[in-house]
Each structure stands twice: as C-alpha cells, then as structure tokens.
Amino acid sequence: MFSRPSLIARGIAAATLATVAGAASPALSGAGDKAFFEQVSGQWKGPGEIVAGKYKGTKFTCDLTGEAADGTAGIKLDGHCRVGVFKQPMSAVITQAGKSYTGKFLDGADGKGLDIVSGNVAKDKVVVGINRKKLNGAMIARLQDPSTLNITISVKVEDTMVPVIGVRLSRELDNIAVGSIKK
C-alpha cells in the first residue's frame, strides 16, 4: 500500500495538472487550444483539501509555474505542494495528441505519478482524464474569474465519479510595490 505522503502527493499531482490545463479565459473560447495554454502560463498559488476518503480533511498548498509548450498546444509545469511539514516537488507535462491530450504527472503511472490519458478544452472549463493502474478519474477545472481557478478531482468508483480533492488557485502577480521603486 502507499504511504500517506505518496498517496497525497499523487492527488496533489492530479490537482496541479488541472492548474495548467484549466485556467482559460472565456474570451479565448474558439481561439484555439494553443492560445488557451499560453493564457495559463505563469505563477499560481493556493490551498486545497482532500474532501473524501481515508485522508478526508487533509489540507495542502501549492506554488506552481506553468510554461506553454513550443510549437504545439500544451504546457510544462514545475513547482511544489506542501502538506504540513512535507514538501513535495511537482511536475507535469501535457501535450496535444490529435484532438485529445497525453502526458504525465511526476514520473507517470509506471513510477510514482499519474498518466494523462485524455483531455478536452472548452470555453471556461477543461476536463482531463487521469489513470494509474486500476485507478481512473477526471479533473474538471472551471475559471471563476481571470485570476481564480476552482478544481475538482474525481475518481471512478464502480459507475460513479466521486469528488475527492478540491483546490482553489489564484494567479500570482508581480510583487513589486510602487513605493519601492527609486526615482
């Protein structure tokens, strides 16, 4: 069985993919997936919580940076998430494959991560399919406003999708205070 930090890290890894895949502006609808991923490049930070299962109530925070892929629709993500005193490096790569997406979190399902097996960008939300051995699930990310992204990660239990993680991320802007600039 998985240790608590590694299980939580997998769930957080799934949440990080939703970060990079889910922050499209409604104005970008129909403008193409590549433009969507260029829009979500940058820094994102915020809290999350496991809302179901053995670790229900576990809270974490993530600090992530996304960079749009060159030449194709997609993104590369790096950063970390923190659960109490545990700091877990996070990375994800998502790339367009035809009309869908593929990629991985961390080192993919063959290692300690997850595989990205499908994806669809539409208007102000994205749905991304995730897989690890017998675990199948989805991430739905909805843009509340240009700087706030709400993410729900669900896993399939029999014929039902059960929400297990919720995350709320904010776009980090430059931290330069006007008064700190010398004239």
C-alpha positions in Angstrom: 0.0 0.0 0.0 1.1 3.6 -0.5 2.4 5.8 2.4 0.3 8.8 3.3 2.7 11.3 1.8 3.0 9.5 -1.5 -0.8 9.0 -1.8 -1.5 12.6 -1.0 1.3 13.6 -3.5 -0.5 11.7 -6.3 -3.7 13.5 -5.5 -2.0 16.8 -5.4 -0.2 16.0 -8.7 -3.6 15.5 -10.3 -4.6 18.9 -8.9 -1.5 20.5 -10.4 -2.4 19.3 -13.9 -5.8 20.9 -13.6 -4.0 24.1 -12.7 -2.2 24.2 -16.0 -5.0 22.8 -18.0 -7.9 24.7 -16.5 -7.4 28.5 -16.4 -8.6 29.6 -19.8 -10.2 32.9 -20.2 -13.8 32.8 -21.5 -12.6 35.3 -24.1 -10.3 32.6 -25.6 -13.3 30.3 -26.4 -12.9 29.1 -30.0 -9.4 30.8 -30.3 -7.6 27.5 -30.2 -6.1 25.2 -27.6 -2.6 26.7 -28.1 -3.8 30.2 -27.1 -5.5 28.6 -24.1 -2.3 27.2 -22.8 -0.4 30.4 -23.5 -3.0 32.2 -21.3 -2.4 29.9 -18.3 1.4 30.3 -18.3 2.7 32.0 -15.2 2.6 31.5 -11.5 -0.3 30.1 -9.5 -0.7 29.6 -5.7 -3.4 28.4 -3.4 -5.0 25.9 -1.0 -6.5 22.6 -1.5 -8.2 19.9 0.6 -8.9 16.2 0.3 -12.7 16.0 0.6 -13.3 12.3 0.6 -11.6 9.0 1.5 -9.2 7.9 4.2 -7.4 11.3 4.2 -10.5 13.5 4.2 -9.8 16.8 5.7 -6.1 16.9 4.8 -5.2 20.4 3.7 -2.3 21.4 1.4 -1.0 24.4 -0.5 0.6 24.6 -3.9 3.0 27.0 -5.6 3.3 26.3 -9.3 4.7 27.8 -12.5 3.4 26.9 -16.0 5.2 27.4 -19.3 3.4 26.9 -22.6 4.9 24.3 -25.0 6.8 25.5 -28.0 5.1 24.8 -31.4 2.1 22.8 -30.1 -0.7 23.1 -27.6 0.4 22.0 -24.2 2.2 23.1 -21.1 5.0 22.2 -18.7 4.5 22.7 -15.0 7.1 22.8 -12.2 6.7 23.7 -8.5 5.8 22.2 -5.2 3.0 21.4 -2.9 3.2 21.3 0.9 1.2 19.1 3.3 2.2 20.1 6.8 5.9 19.7 7.0 6.1 17.6 3.9 7.1 19.5 0.7 6.6 17.5 -2.5 8.1 18.6 -5.8 5.5 18.7 -8.5 5.9 18.5 -12.3 3.6 17.8 -15.2 3.8 17.8 -18.9 0.7 17.8 -21.1 0.8 17.8 -24.9 -1.8 17.7 -27.6 -2.2 14.4 -29.4 -4.7 14.8 -32.2 -7.9 16.2 -30.8 -7.0 15.0 -27.2 -4.1 15.2 -24.8 -1.5 12.9 -23.3 1.2 13.5 -20.6 2.2 12.7 -17.1 2.5 13.9 -13.6 5.8 13.4 -11.8 7.2 10.2 -13.5 3.9 8.8 -14.8 1.9 5.7 -13.8 4.9 3.4 -14.2 6.6 5.3 -11.4 5.0 7.2 -8.5 2.8 9.5 -10.6 -0.2 9.5 -12.9 -0.7 9.3 -16.7 -2.8 11.9 -18.5 -4.8 9.8 -20.9 -7.3 12.3 -22.4 -8.3 15.9 -22.4 -10.7 18.5 -23.8 -10.5 22.3 -23.6 -13.9 24.0 -23.9 -15.0 27.6 -23.1 -14.2 28.3 -19.3 -13.5 24.7 -18.3 -11.4 21.7 -19.1 -11.8 18.0 -18.4 -8.7 15.8 -18.2 -8.7 12.1 -17.8 -6.1 10.5 -15.4 -5.0 6.9 -14.9 -2.8 4.9 -12.6 -3.1 1.1 -12.9 -6.8 0.4 -11.9 -7.5 4.0 -10.8 -9.4 6.1 -13.4 -10.5 9.6 -12.8 -11.0 13.1 -14.2 -10.2 16.6 -13.3 -12.6 19.4 -14.0 -11.3 22.9 -13.8 -13.5 25.9 -14.0 -12.4 29.5 -14.3 -14.3 31.6 -11.7 -12.7 34.8 -13.0 -9.4 35.7 -14.8 -7.4 35.2 -11.6 -9.3 32.4 -9.7 -9.4 28.7 -10.7 -11.6 26.1 -9.0 -10.6 22.5 -9.5 -12.3 19.2 -8.6 -10.6 15.9 -9.0 -12.8 12.8 -9.0 -12.2 9.1 -9.2 -14.4 6.4 -10.6 -15.9 4.0 -8.1 -18.0 1.4 -9.9 -20.2 3.5 -12.2 -20.0 6.8 -10.2 -17.5 9.6 -10.3 -16.7 10.6 -6.7 -15.1 14.0 -5.9 -12.0 13.5 -3.7 -9.9 16.7 -4.0 -10.9 20.4 -4.2 -8.4 23.2 -5.0 -8.7 27.0 -5.3 -5.8 28.7 -7.0 -5.0 32.4 -7.6 -2.8 33.9 -10.2 0.3 35.4 -8.7 1.1 38.8 -10.0 4.4 40.7 -9.8 5.2 41.6 -6.2 6.7 45.0 -6.8 5.4 47.7 -4.6 5.1 51.1 -6.2 6.8 52.8 -3.2 9.9 50.5 -3.6 10.9 51.8 -7.0 13.6 54.5 -6.7 13.0 57.7 -8.7 
